[in-house]
């Protein structure tokens, strides 16, 4: 691993699946990305595992608990290499419905609807990998 990669932060995302669809979340801020869609998630805190971070972010951003599964897609380098994005498959646990706590809109998308929303550039490679996964379900 090179020195640059060793210093980069890890940002995690959750590809929450339900009924053959995936949850897409529209950013509410900052203004330059508001309305673009992403997978919910955020930075991994010190001494926190990536999967624990996925679970924590889903509670904070959506008010739901999830069971975190395998990774989907590869590492995606963010903003001049300051961080790497890793997205994990997840499924809802409990009875709570996702709420747009930190997002302006939530949409459940089938494989045929993945291109119906404007994704953030960092999430596009994950969407491509997820498309293959959803087709296999």
N, C-alpha and C positions, 0 to 999 in steps of 0.2 A: 504494500500500500504506500503510495507516495505521501509526502508531507502535507501537501494541499488537501488531499482527501482525508487524512487523519485529523485535520483541524476543522473539517466541515461539520456542520450540524446536521442532524437527521430530523426530517419532517415526515410525519406519517399521515396516511389517509385511510379511510374506511370505505370500501366498496360494499355497501350494505345491500344484500340480496333478499328479496321476498317475492314469492310467486313468479319467479322467472324474470323479475325486473330489478333494476338497481336504482338506488336513491341518488339523485343529483341535487346539489344545493347551489343556489345563486348567491354570489357575494353581494353584500350590501355596502362594502367599503374596501379599500379606498376608492375614490371616484373613478380612477382610470381602469378599474376592473369590475366596478359595480355592474351587476346584471350578468356577468359571465359565470359559468357553472364550474363546480369543482366537487371533489369528494371531501366530506367533512374530515377534519383532522387538525394537526398542529405540531409544534415542536416537541421533541422528546426531552423531558426534564432530566437533569443529572441524576444518576442512580435509578433511572426508570427504564424498564424494558420497552422495546418498541410496541409489543402487544399491549402492555399496560397503558402506554400512552394512547393507543387507538381507543381502548375502552374508556379512558378518562375523557378524551376529547368528545366522544359520542354523548356522554352524560352532559358535559358542559355545553356543547353546541346544539344538541338535539333533545336532551332530556330522556334519553333511552339507554338501556343496557344492551350490550352485544356480546356474542361469543365470537372471538377473533379466530380466523382460520389462516389458511396459507396466503403467501404473497401472490399478488397478481402483477404481471409485468416486471420489468427490471428497474434498476435505479434510474431516476431522472434528475439530472443536475439542475439546480435552481440558481438564478441570479449570479452570474460570474463565479460559480463554483462555491459560494458561501454555504450551500446546503445541498443535501440530496433528499429527494422524495421517494418514499417507499409506501406502496399501498397494499393493504391487506383485505382479503375477503372477510366479511362479517355477516352475522345473522342476528336479528332481533331476539332478545329473550324477554320474558315478562309480557305484560299487557300494554305497556305504554306505546303510543303512536309518536313518531318523530314530530317535533315542533321546530319551527324556524326561529330559534332563540337568537342566533347570530347571523342568520341569512335572511334575504328578502323573499325567498321562494324555495319550496321543495317540490321536486317532481320525481315520480316513479317512472322509469323509462324501460321499455322492452328493448330487445336487441335491435328491432327495426326503428326505434325512436331515438337511438343514441345520437344521431346526427341532427336531431330537431332542436338542440340547444347549443349556444355558443360556449364551448369549453375553454377554460384557461389553457394556454399553450402547454404548460407543464403536465396537465392531465390528459392531453390527447394521446400520448403513447400508451397510457394505462387504458384508455377507452378502447384502443385497438386490441390490446391483449384481452380485455374484458369481453369484447365482442365474440372472440373465439370461445371463451369460457361459457358465455350465455348460450351460444349455439349448441354447445355440447350438453346442456342440461336437459 
